[in-house]
Structures are given as C-alpha cells and as structure tokens.
Amino acid sequence: MTMTSAPWRHPQPQLSRLRLDAIPAEMLHALATGQSIPASHHRVSPYLAGVECRSLWRRRSKQIIDIPGDTSWITRLMVDPNVAMPVGVAGFHGAPDETGMVEIGYRVDPEFRRRGHARRSVETLLAVARQHQDVRSVRATVSPNNTPSLALIESFGFIEVGEQWDDEDGLEIVYEVSAAPVQQDQAVRTAPR
C-alpha cells in the first residue's frame, strides 16, 4: 500500500475538521532555506517560517531528496478551516522501518496552543498508521520536561520503552503503541472531553 499526498482528515469529521496537508517540495525547500514561500502555497505563520522550525525544514528538505519514498509520510501542515493559516505541523518521521514502526512528530504554533490541535493531529496520525498494512507500531519521543506532550501521548496508551539522546533536543523518553486497529468506541473514550 502506497501513501498518498492527499490530505489526512480526522477519523471523526463530526468531532474535528482539522486536516494534515502535505507540504509541496518547493515550499519545503523554501522553508529550509528561509526563502519566501511561493504565493501558490499555504501562507505560514512567522513561527513556522522562523528559526524555531528551520532545522525541521532542513532535515525534511534533505530527506525528500535522499529518500523520495518518505515524501508522502513526513511533516504536514495542520490546517484548521477556521484559521487563516496553518496552526502547526504534524506527521511521521518517515515511512515504516523494517519492523513496521513509524515515529510521529508534531508542534503547534505557540499562538494556537491549548486548543486541541495537537490531540486532533495525534488522533489523525494514529488513524493513518492503523489503516496502513505495513505499520505495526507507532513511536513518539518526548523531552522529560514537556509535561503537556507527555500527558497527551500517555492518554493514547503509549507505553515508555526507553530513552535516547537527540543531538538537537537532548534527552528524550521513547514511547510506543501498537498500530493494531482499535474499536471506535475505545478511541473516543481515550480523548478527554
């Protein structure tokens, strides 16, 4: 099964209209180098176009050149139809590895935090992973000081499986959850109301 660049929509559209849109290569390369974004693409916030996200864009720009098969899997724009520009980014770090593991990543523009965008994005990413036949497990790595993200990941049943050192982010706790499909009523219960 091949991943497409079509938008990833929330698995329960009545709950959320948030979608994750693929970032065109031209836009990704422009973000990586700090160039202006072509007018034909999404307008992005100063946060997403700024230095706080530049290393992410450089890494993903290089990745789609080196590993073209990762293009449809990686970082996407969080699009809330009620907001004029993307509210953040979310996606996988790449296609499933040889064991069937994918790692998720997300970040929300500080201006739009605490509104449920990260939660809805994780719900979407888990739904995408669970629909793909090659995915067996989903990983998330989180700084031990990032209390909101730790709570979010744990609310989805992610289990701590170790820790690692990231040259950019420092110490990270490694969490994983099975990508086996869950019953819809179980998925709804995990999300606080």
N, C-alpha and C positions, 0 to 999 in steps of 0.2 A: 504494500500500500504506500503510495507516494503522498507526501504532504503538499498541499497546495498553498498558494499565496492568497487565497480568498480570505476575507475577514473571518476571525474566530468569534462567534457570538456566544453569549452567556447561555448555558444549558437550559435556563428557565427564563425565557424572554418576558414573562409576566412579572418576574422579580427584578430584572435589570436589562436595560438596553445598551449597557456598556459593550463595546466590541474591541477586539485587538486587531489592528490593521497592519499588514506587512509594510515595511519601510522600503520604498524603491531604492535600488542600489545607488542611483545618482544622488539621492537625498542622504543616504547613509554615508557616502564618501564625502559629501559636502559638510555634514555634521562632524565627521572625523577630522577634517582639516580646518574647521572654523569658517568655512566659506558661507556666503548667503545661500539660503535654501531657494531652489527654483520656484517661481511663482505657481507652477502647476501642481506643487505638492502641498501637503499639510503645512499650515503655519504652526510653528512651535514656540513654546514659551522661552523666555531668557534662561530659565533653569535648564531645560532640555538642550538648548543650543549653547549653553555656557560651559565653563571649565569644570563644573561639578560632574558633568556627564561625558566630557571629552574622551577620557580613557576608555569608557564603554564603547563609544562610537569608533575609536581607533581599532579596538580589539575586534569588533564586529566587521568593520570595513576590511581588515586584513583577512578575517575568517572567510568571508564570502569569495574572496579572491583565491585563497588557498584551498578551501573546501566548499565548492559551489553547492554541493548537496545539502549543506546546512542552511542555505538561504531562506527557505520557507519555514524553518524551525525557530530561527533566532528572534531576538528582541523585536517587539512590535509596539506600535503606539496604542496607548489606552485612549479610546475615543468615547467620550460621554456626549451623546447628541445634544445635551442641554448646555454644553460649554463650547465656546468658540474655538478652542484649541485643545490638542491632546493634554490630558491631565497627568500623564506619566508614561511609563514603558513597562512591558511585561513580555515574557517569552521563555523559550528554552535556551540553554547554552549551546545547543547543537542537536543534531539527530541522535537517536538512541545509540548507545555504545554497544559493544559486542555482547554484553549481558542483558541488554534491553533497558538500560537505565537512561533517563533524561533528567537533567537538572533544571529547575525553574529559577527565574530571577525576576524581580520587579522593583520598581521605585516610583514613587508618586511625587510630583512637583509639590514642594512644601505649601504652596498656596492652596492646594486641593486635598491635603491630607485630612484624615479623620472624617471622611465622608463615605467610606466603604469601598473605595475604588480598588484598593489592594485585595480586599476579601473577594470581590466580584471577579477580579483578574485571576486569583488563585483558583476559584471555582471553575472558571473558563479553562485554564491551563490543565487542571485535573480532568475535566471532561474531554478535552482534546487528547490527552495522553491515554485515557481509558478507551477511546474509540480507535486507537491506532494499534494494529495487531503486533507490531514489533516492540511495543513498550511494555515492560514488565514491572518497573518500579520508577518512582519519581523521587528525586533528591532535592533538598533545599539546604543551603549553607547560610548560617546566620551568625553575626557577631554576638558574643555572650552579653554585650551591653545593649543590644537592640531589643528592649523589652516588648514593644508593640509587635515586632515581626516574630519574635519567639512565641508570643501568645497566639498570633494568627496561625502560624504553622502547626503548633500543637493542637489547635482547635480542629484541624483537619485530620487528626490521627497520625501525623508524622511522629516517628519514634527516633530518638537520638541513637546514632550508630557509631559516633566517634567525633573526632575533631581534626582540624587541619590548619596549616598556616598558609595564608594567602599573602603574597608579596605586596599587594595593594591594600587589602582590608585587614590584615593581621590575623589574629586567632578567630577561627570560625567553628561553630558546632555543626556537625553534619547530621541531617535528619533524612529519613526515607519513609515512604509509604508505598504500599502495593498499588499497582495500576489496575488491579482486577476491578471490574465494574462493581459499583455498589448500588443497592436499591435506591430509587429516587427518594423515598420517604426517609431513609437514613441520611442522605446528603442534605436534605432540608433541615433535619434535626441538628446537624453539626454547626449550622450557621446561626449565631445568636440573633435574636430579633430585636 
